[in-house]
Amino acid sequence: MFIKQFLNRQSYEKDINTHRLLLISCFTIVYSQTNNYTEAELEQKYDSIIQEGNLLYRYEKTAWLFSDMYINKPEIRETAATYLTYEQGDSIKCILIDKEGKCNFEVSFVKRSTLCLVRHLYRDLSDYDYENNRLNTRTKILKNIVENKYEVGTINGYSLNWILLPTENGYKLYAINGTQKAEEIPIGNNYLFITN
């Protein structure tokens, strides 16, 4: 079982690299059709796209590994209401938030590695204003999406993974398709919401 999961993850990572190349190719075609940019400006745009793509991949991979860690812990899983993933220094951190709004499981993944620090704890989010602010911001944006009746959805058997990234002027909220099916990688039908 472990070997199959490991091989599936290697296949997943190989497919992710293919998707990155496809994404870069699409942007290249779009920018080459209306080239009002200098070579240096294009290079900067490409670099920022790759950097953000890599960050999104790290968030997704971290959330995937994180869910594998708590899914077999019924005492934690049964009380879970949501989770929050965010960047902290050179790590990506995931916290599981229970129905009372408290963190009961926390994992920090070191940059570019699967090494992690696992903490079973029970603490208030209010002790960490940053986490509380991120969670409240994501909740407000999602509420706005629902109230404005944006047609956001996914195919049966898939779910949307919500990634909130801070920007200079606000936030980007990505909704990326995910699945628990071992040998499937969803492509497309992702969403991006930009807000201040």
Buried (B, 14 or more C-beta within 10 A) or exposed (E): EEEEEEEBBEEBEEEBEEBBEEEBEEBEEEBEEEEEEEEEEBEEEBEEBBEBBEBBBBBBBBBBBBBEBBEEBEEBEEBBEBBBBBBEEEBBBBBBBBEEEBBBBBBBBEEEEEEBEEEEEEBEBEEBEEBBEBBEBBEEBBEEBEEEEEEEEBEEEBBBBBBBBEEEEEBBBBBBBBBEEEEBBBEEBBBEBEBE
